[in-house]
Amino acid sequence: MTDDGDWEFPAEMQPDPEAVAFDLERTLSSVMSLRSEVPEDAFSAPTLGTERGGNGVVIGDDGLVLTIGYLITEAETVWLVSGEGTATPAHVVGYDQTTGFGLVQALGRLGAPAMELGTSLDSRVGDEVIVAGCGGRQHALVTRIISKREFAGYWEYVLDEAIFTAPPHPSWGGAALIGADGRLQGVGSLLVQEAQEEGEPRDGNMFVPIDLLPPILDDLLKFGRVDKPPRPWLGMFTAEAEGNLVVAGLANGAPAARADLQVGDVVLKVADAPVTDMADMFRRIWALGRAGTVIPLTVSRDGDELSITVHSADRNAFLKSPGLH
C-alpha cells in the first residue's frame, strides 16, 4: 500500500513532538513519496508490476535518496514527491540484490533535509521507534521493535538480522525506521505475518538495517552495484511448507526453469548436503562459487528422488540497466 488518498493515523498513534528529543517535523520532512514506471517487457514486471509506489529517505544534501530496491528495479522513470506535493524527477543510481537497498538521485532541488544515518546495532527488542511514510506526522506511526532475527525471502534473499516492528505501517515500502535519537535505523521492505513477540505471530513490518549501507555505499555511487562477483542465482521461488522446501514458482527463462525443475518439487539437498530451511539452502548455493557455477540439487518429485543440475546465472543479467542521465 502507498500513501495515496486522504488518510491519517489516529492522533494517539502519531508521534508527539513534545515527547521526542529531536526536531520531529524536520526529520519527517526527509521522507519522500517515490513513484516509478517500468517497461512492460521488463523481467521484473510480471512479479512487481510496471507502476510502483512507496517511499524514499533523503540521505544526502545533494538530493540522494535511499529506498528499497524493488521499487526502482528496471525503472525508466522515477518521481519524488514531497509531503507538500512538490514533484521532482529522479534517476536510478543503483541497487544491491544482497541487502535490498536502492538509491536514486533527484534531478532538482528537493527542499528537504537529509536524515542522519544511525545504527541498528544499538536498537533493542522492545524499543519504541517511529515508522514514517511521506506525509509528516499524519503518516508517521509510533511502534515497537518486536524482533531482530534472520530473514529469508523466497526470491533468493537472506538477511542475517532483520528488524521487525509492530503494529504495521500500511505504506511500508521504503519507509523510514527512526530511532529515539531521530536518526535512520532501517528502510521498510515488507508486511509480514511471522513477526514474533514472545513466540506469538502477529502482523508487522520488516526493515533492512541501516548498518548494511555504509560498506556498500561508495560502490553503489560509483558503479550502480557492489563491486564483487555476483552470487549464483537460480530463479527458483521456494516456500517452506510442513518442514519441506517446496518449489513454488519458476522465473521465466531463468536457470531453474531451463533445468526442468518443476513447481511442487521438494528440494532435499544442495551438492549432496541436506538442507533444512530456505536460509540454509541459499547459503549452501552461494558457497559453491560465483554466478555461473553449476549447482547440483537433489529433489523429490512424486515420490522419486532426482538429481538435477542447474547452471546458475547473474540475476542482474536478466534486468534492464538504469537509464543514463
C-alpha distance (Angstrom), angle and dihedral (degrees) to the residues before:
residue distance angle dihedral
M1 . . .
T2 3.81 . .
D3 3.77 134.8 .
D4 3.81 95.2 -93.7
G5 3.79 117.0 134.6
D6 3.78 137.2 29.4
W7 3.76 103.9 -64.5
E8 3.76 136.4 126.1
F9 3.76 139.7 178.1
P10 3.81 116.7 -98.0
A11 3.80 110.1 -90.9
E12 3.80 92.6 -110.3
M13 3.83 90.5 58.7
Q14 3.81 94.5 49.9
P15 3.81 122.1 89.7
D16 3.81 115.9 -97.4
P17 3.84 112.9 -130.4
E18 3.79 88.9 -149.4
A19 3.80 91.9 55.9
V20 3.83 98.1 55.0
A21 3.80 130.4 74.3
F22 3.82 95.7 -134.8
D23 3.80 140.3 58.1
L24 3.79 98.6 -79.7
E25 3.81 97.5 -172.9
R26 3.80 92.9 49.9
T27 3.79 92.6 47.1
L28 3.80 94.4 49.0
S29 3.82 91.1 48.7
S30 3.82 87.4 67.4
V31 3.81 89.9 71.6
M32 3.80 113.2 89.4
S33 3.77 133.1 -171.3
L34 3.82 110.6 -114.0
R35 3.79 126.0 -156.3
S36 3.79 125.9 -179.5
E37 3.79 137.5 -179.0
V38 3.80 122.7 -149.8
P39 3.82 127.8 -166.6
E40 3.80 115.9 -100.3
D41 3.79 90.5 -122.9
A42 3.81 93.4 53.6
F43 3.79 115.0 125.5
S44 3.81 91.6 -125.1
A45 3.82 95.5 46.0
P46 3.84 96.8 91.8
T47 3.81 92.5 55.1
L48 3.82 103.9 29.0
G49 3.80 101.3 27.6
T50 3.79 131.2 -127.7
E51 3.82 97.1 -93.6
R52 3.79 114.8 52.6
G53 3.77 132.1 178.1
G54 3.76 138.5 -175.8
N55 3.77 138.9 105.9
G56 3.78 141.5 -60.0
V57 3.80 132.6 -163.0
V58 3.80 122.1 -135.1
I59 3.81 106.8 -127.4
G60 3.81 101.0 162.4
D61 3.79 132.0 57.8
D62 3.82 86.9 -135.6
G63 3.82 92.5 62.8
L64 3.79 99.9 -90.3
V65 3.81 109.2 158.5
L66 3.81 128.3 -163.5
T67 3.79 119.3 -149.3
I68 3.78 141.0 150.1
G69 3.77 111.7 -72.7
Y70 3.80 100.8 -127.9
L71 3.82 89.9 66.5
I72 3.80 92.1 63.2
T73 3.81 104.8 27.4
E74 3.86 107.0 131.9
A75 3.81 90.7 -7.1
E76 3.81 117.2 165.0
T77 3.80 95.0 -175.4
V78 3.80 129.9 31.7
W79 3.81 128.3 -178.3
L80 3.79 128.5 -173.1
V81 3.80 117.4 -155.9
S82 3.79 123.6 -167.4
G83 3.78 124.8 -140.6
E84 3.81 87.5 -100.4
G85 3.81 90.8 56.3
T86 3.81 99.6 -105.2
A87 3.82 109.9 148.4
T88 3.80 123.2 -149.6
P89 3.80 126.3 -179.4
A90 3.79 118.1 -124.9
H91 3.78 139.3 -179.9
V92 3.78 132.3 -137.7
V93 3.80 113.9 -98.0
G94 3.78 96.4 -177.9
Y95 3.77 148.0 -63.6
D96 3.77 135.5 -136.4
Q97 3.78 120.5 -138.4
T98 3.81 93.1 -161.5
T99 3.81 98.6 57.5
G100 3.79 99.3 20.7
F101 3.81 94.2 -126.8
G102 3.81 122.8 141.4
L103 3.81 131.8 -168.9
V104 3.79 130.6 -154.3
Q105 3.78 130.5 -178.2
A106 3.79 121.2 -140.7
L107 3.81 113.7 -128.3
G108 3.79 92.4 -149.7
R109 3.79 140.9 26.4
L110 3.79 111.9 -61.1
G111 3.78 96.9 -167.1
A112 3.79 89.1 -143.4
P113 3.80 128.0 115.0
A114 3.79 123.2 -117.3
M115 3.79 115.5 -106.3
E116 3.78 112.9 -128.3
L117 3.79 115.7 -117.2
G118 3.77 114.5 -117.6
T119 3.78 131.0 -177.7
S120 3.76 131.0 -99.8
L121 3.79 90.9 -155.5
D122 3.80 90.0 83.5
S123 3.80 95.0 49.2
R124 3.78 119.0 103.4
V125 3.77 135.8 -162.7
G126 3.79 106.1 -92.4
D127 3.82 94.9 31.8
E128 3.80 115.4 138.7
V129 3.80 110.1 -124.3
I130 3.80 138.8 167.4
V131 3.79 123.6 -116.6
A132 3.80 109.6 -160.7
G133 3.76 133.7 -169.9
C134 3.79 123.3 -179.3
G135 3.79 113.4 -67.1
G136 3.79 108.4 67.3
R137 3.79 125.0 -109.2
Q138 3.81 92.7 -17.7
H139 3.80 89.6 65.4
A140 3.81 96.9 37.3
L141 3.80 121.3 97.5
V142 3.79 130.4 -158.9
T143 3.78 105.3 -137.0
R144 3.81 140.9 151.0
I145 3.77 137.2 -116.7
I146 3.79 104.3 -113.3
S147 3.80 100.1 173.0
K148 3.81 143.7 10.1
R149 3.77 110.4 -166.1
E150 3.77 148.2 121.2
F151 3.78 117.9 -59.0
A152 3.80 128.6 -164.9
G153 3.80 122.5 -170.5
Y154 3.80 124.7 -157.1
W155 3.82 90.4 -124.1
E156 3.85 90.6 73.5
Y157 3.80 97.5 -87.2
V158 3.79 132.7 135.2
L159 3.80 133.0 179.8
D160 3.78 116.7 -167.7
E161 3.79 90.1 -146.4
A162 3.79 123.0 7.6
I163 3.80 124.3 -179.1
F164 3.81 119.8 -120.1
T165 3.80 124.2 -164.3
A166 3.80 136.1 -176.1
P167 2.95 144.7 -124.0
P168 3.83 92.1 41.6
H169 3.80 126.7 -119.1
P170 3.83 112.5 -131.3
S171 3.84 92.9 -140.8
W172 3.78 98.1 51.1
G173 3.82 102.9 147.3
G174 3.81 107.9 105.1
A175 3.82 92.0 -10.0
A176 3.80 118.7 154.0
L177 3.80 121.9 -111.5
I178 3.79 103.8 -152.1
G179 3.79 123.3 -165.5
A180 3.79 129.6 -146.9
D181 3.82 89.0 -89.5
G182 3.81 92.4 58.0
R183 3.79 93.4 -111.7
L184 3.79 128.8 126.8
Q185 3.82 113.8 -95.0
G186 3.79 100.7 170.3
V187 3.80 149.3 -17.4
G188 3.80 122.9 -113.2
S189 3.79 118.3 -109.4
L190 3.80 113.0 159.5
L191 3.77 151.2 9.4
V192 3.80 104.9 -126.7
Q193 3.76 136.3 -173.2
E194 3.78 96.6 -161.4
A195 3.79 99.5 65.4
Q196 3.78 107.1 134.2
E197 3.78 134.6 -136.3
E198 3.82 115.7 169.5
G199 3.80 88.7 -20.5
E200 3.82 95.3 -57.9
P201 3.82 118.6 120.6
R202 3.79 117.9 -127.0
D203 3.79 139.1 159.7
G204 3.77 115.6 -84.2
N205 3.79 146.6 134.7
M206 3.79 129.3 -91.3
F207 3.82 119.0 -140.6
V208 3.79 131.0 -164.8
P209 3.84 106.6 -128.7
I210 3.79 114.3 -113.2
D211 3.82 90.8 -135.4
L212 3.81 87.8 78.2
L213 3.82 92.1 64.2
P214 3.85 106.6 65.7
P215 3.84 95.3 59.6
I216 3.82 91.8 55.3
L217 3.81 102.5 30.1
D218 3.81 97.6 94.7
D219 3.81 91.7 49.2
L220 3.80 92.2 49.7
L221 3.79 90.8 50.4
K222 3.82 93.7 47.2
F223 3.79 103.2 35.8
G224 3.82 107.2 12.9
R225 3.81 88.4 -119.3
V226 3.78 140.3 46.1
D227 3.80 110.6 -75.5
K228 3.79 100.6 -126.3
P229 3.81 134.9 90.2
P230 3.82 111.3 -68.3
R231 3.77 120.0 -115.3
P232 3.79 120.7 -107.6
W233 3.80 110.1 -92.7
L234 3.80 126.4 -161.8
G235 3.80 104.8 -178.5
M236 3.80 89.8 -130.5
F237 3.81 117.8 142.0
T238 3.78 109.4 -148.7
A239 3.80 132.6 -165.8
E240 3.80 130.1 -167.5
A241 3.81 109.0 -130.6
E242 3.80 125.2 170.1
G243 3.78 91.6 -24.6
N244 3.81 94.1 -47.4
L245 3.79 131.3 111.4
V246 3.79 103.2 -131.3
V247 3.81 126.2 -171.0
A248 3.81 100.9 -122.7
G249 3.79 98.6 174.4
L250 3.80 145.7 -7.9
A251 3.79 127.5 -138.4
N252 3.80 111.3 -122.2
G253 3.78 111.7 -99.5
A254 3.79 93.3 -0.1
P255 3.83 123.3 134.9
A256 3.82 95.1 -98.1
A257 3.81 92.4 53.5
R258 3.82 91.5 47.2
A259 3.80 89.5 51.5
D260 3.82 90.4 58.8
L261 3.77 96.6 -113.7
Q262 3.78 109.5 159.6
V263 3.78 135.7 -146.3
G264 3.80 106.2 -98.7
D265 3.80 95.9 34.8
V266 3.82 112.8 134.4
V267 3.80 114.1 -138.2
L268 3.79 110.2 -136.1
K269 3.81 105.3 166.2
V270 3.79 143.8 12.1
A271 3.82 112.3 -151.1
D272 3.83 89.6 -15.1
A273 3.83 92.2 -54.6
P274 3.84 114.5 119.5
V275 3.81 113.8 -120.3
T276 3.78 122.8 -144.5
D277 3.80 105.8 -172.9
M278 3.81 141.8 -2.8
A279 3.79 95.9 -87.9
D280 3.80 90.9 50.1
M281 3.81 91.6 48.2
F282 3.81 94.7 49.2
R283 3.80 93.5 46.3
R284 3.81 91.3 50.8
I285 3.81 90.3 50.5
W286 3.82 92.5 48.6
A287 3.82 91.6 46.9
L288 3.81 90.5 62.4
G289 3.79 93.6 72.3
R290 3.79 144.0 -83.1
A291 3.80 128.6 -39.1
G292 3.80 110.0 -57.2
T293 3.79 93.4 40.9
V294 3.81 116.0 134.8
I295 3.82 109.9 -112.0
P296 3.84 116.0 -155.6
L297 3.82 112.0 -152.4
T298 3.78 131.2 -175.3
V299 3.80 113.2 -153.1
S300 3.75 137.6 176.4
R301 3.82 116.8 -130.4
D302 3.79 123.7 175.3
G303 3.78 90.6 -21.4
D304 3.81 94.9 -49.9
E305 3.80 125.1 110.9
L306 3.82 112.8 -132.3
S307 3.81 134.2 -173.7
I308 3.80 112.8 -139.7
T309 3.79 126.3 -178.4
V310 3.81 116.9 -149.6
H311 3.80 120.5 -164.2
S312 3.80 99.7 -145.9
A313 3.80 124.8 -144.3
D314 3.79 143.0 -163.3
R315 3.81 106.5 -89.7
N316 3.81 91.3 -147.5
A317 3.82 90.4 61.0
F318 3.82 87.7 70.0
L319 3.81 94.1 51.6
K320 3.78 130.4 83.5
S321 3.80 111.7 -111.6
P322 3.81 118.3 -117.9
G323 3.77 114.0 -94.6
L324 3.80 116.5 -102.4
H325 3.81 120.1 -116.7
